[in-house]
Amino acid sequence: MAKKSKRESLRTRRYRVRNKISGSSQRPRLSVYKSNSNIYAQLIDDLSGVTLVAANTLQSEVSEGLESKSNLEAAKKVGEVLAKRAVDKGIETVVFDRSGYKYHGKVKAIAEAAREAGLKF
C-alpha cells in the first residue's frame, strides 16, 4: 500500500472537517486557505452557496504596511479586516473551518484576531 502524500492527507482532513460543520446565514462558516504566498479567509453561507464576506492579502487594505503577505502578521491583519467587515454586515457568530490545517501558526492567528475584533466562535 502506497504512502499518502501531504496533499492527499490534507484533502482527507479537509473533507472530514467539512462533513461535520456547515454554515448558515445566521452563523456562517469562516473558511481559511493559505498558499505559499498569500492568506485567504471568507465567511460562507453553505445553505445558499454564497460568500458573505472575504478578506485576503491581495487586497490593498490588508497588505498596506506588511513586509510579507504570508507571515503571522499578515494572518492577524486578515483576521481583523474580515471581522470588521462581518460586524459591519451584522454577523457576530461564526463556525470556524480550519480546512484541514492544524490549529497552529497562521490559522490560529486568524482565529484569535477575528475573536479580538468581535466575532464569536
C-alpha positions as CSV (number, residue, x, y, z in Angstrom):
1,M,0.0,0.0,0.0
2,A,1.5,3.3,-1.1
3,K,2.0,6.1,1.5
4,K,-0.2,9.2,1.1
5,S,1.3,12.4,0.1
6,K,0.9,15.6,2.2
7,R,-1.6,17.0,-0.2
8,E,-3.7,13.8,-0.1
9,S,-3.6,13.8,3.7
10,L,-4.7,17.5,3.8
11,R,-7.5,16.7,1.4
12,T,-8.7,13.8,3.7
13,R,-8.6,16.0,6.8
14,R,-10.4,18.8,4.9
15,Y,-13.3,16.5,3.9
16,R,-13.6,15.1,7.4
17,V,-13.9,18.5,8.9
18,R,-16.4,19.7,6.2
19,N,-18.6,16.7,6.9
20,K,-19.1,17.8,10.5
21,I,-19.7,21.6,10.1
22,S,-21.9,23.7,7.9
23,G,-22.5,27.4,7.7
24,S,-25.9,29.2,7.6
25,S,-26.9,32.8,7.1
26,Q,-27.3,33.2,10.8
27,R,-23.9,31.5,11.6
28,P,-21.7,31.4,8.5
29,R,-18.6,29.2,8.1
30,L,-15.2,31.0,8.4
31,S,-13.1,29.2,5.9
32,V,-9.3,29.6,5.9
33,Y,-6.9,28.9,3.0
34,K,-3.2,29.6,2.9
35,S,-0.9,29.3,-0.1
36,N,2.8,29.8,-0.1
37,S,2.5,33.5,-0.9
38,N,-0.9,34.6,0.4
39,I,-3.6,34.1,3.1
40,Y,-7.3,34.0,2.4
41,A,-10.4,33.9,4.7
42,Q,-14.1,34.1,3.9
43,L,-17.5,33.7,5.5
44,I,-19.7,31.3,3.6
45,D,-23.4,30.6,3.8
46,D,-23.4,26.9,2.8
47,L,-27.2,26.7,2.5
48,S,-27.4,29.2,-0.3
49,G,-23.8,28.7,-1.5
50,V,-22.8,32.4,-1.2
51,T,-19.7,34.1,0.2
52,L,-20.9,36.8,2.5
53,V,-17.5,38.4,3.5
54,A,-14.0,37.9,2.3
55,A,-10.5,39.2,3.1
56,N,-7.1,38.2,1.8
57,T,-3.6,39.6,1.5
58,L,-4.1,40.5,-2.2
59,Q,-6.3,43.4,-1.2
60,S,-4.6,46.7,-0.7
61,E,-6.5,47.4,2.6
62,V,-4.9,44.3,4.1
63,S,-1.4,44.4,2.6
64,E,-0.6,48.0,3.4
65,G,2.5,48.2,5.6
66,L,3.2,44.5,5.6
67,E,6.7,43.2,4.9
68,S,5.4,39.8,3.8
69,K,1.9,38.6,2.7
70,S,2.4,35.2,4.1
71,N,3.6,35.6,7.7
72,L,1.8,35.7,11.1
73,E,1.5,39.5,11.0
74,A,-0.4,39.2,7.6
75,A,-2.7,36.5,9.1
76,K,-3.6,38.7,12.0
77,K,-4.4,41.5,9.6
78,V,-6.6,39.3,7.5
79,G,-8.5,38.2,10.6
80,E,-9.0,41.7,11.8
81,V,-10.3,43.0,8.5
82,L,-12.6,40.0,8.0
83,A,-14.1,40.5,11.4
84,K,-14.6,44.2,10.9
85,R,-16.4,43.6,7.6
86,A,-18.5,40.9,9.2
87,V,-19.6,43.1,12.1
88,D,-20.5,45.9,9.7
89,K,-22.8,43.4,7.9
90,G,-24.4,42.3,11.2
91,I,-22.6,39.0,11.5
92,E,-21.4,38.2,15.1
93,T,-21.2,34.4,15.4
94,V,-19.4,32.0,13.0
95,V,-18.4,28.4,12.7
96,F,-14.6,28.0,12.3
97,D,-13.4,25.8,9.4
98,R,-9.6,25.4,9.5
99,S,-9.7,23.4,6.2
100,G,-7.6,20.5,7.4
101,Y,-4.8,22.7,8.7
102,K,-3.5,22.4,12.2
103,Y,-4.8,25.0,14.6
104,H,-1.4,26.5,14.9
105,G,0.6,29.4,13.5
106,K,-1.2,31.4,10.8
107,V,-4.6,29.6,11.2
108,K,-4.5,30.3,15.0
109,A,-3.5,33.9,14.3
110,I,-6.5,34.5,12.0
111,A,-8.9,33.0,14.6
112,E,-7.5,35.0,17.5
113,A,-7.5,38.3,15.6
114,A,-11.1,37.7,14.5
115,R,-12.2,37.0,18.0
116,E,-10.5,40.1,19.3
117,A,-12.2,42.2,16.6
118,G,-15.6,41.0,17.6
119,L,-16.5,37.6,16.1
120,K,-17.7,34.8,18.4
121,F,-16.9,31.1,17.7
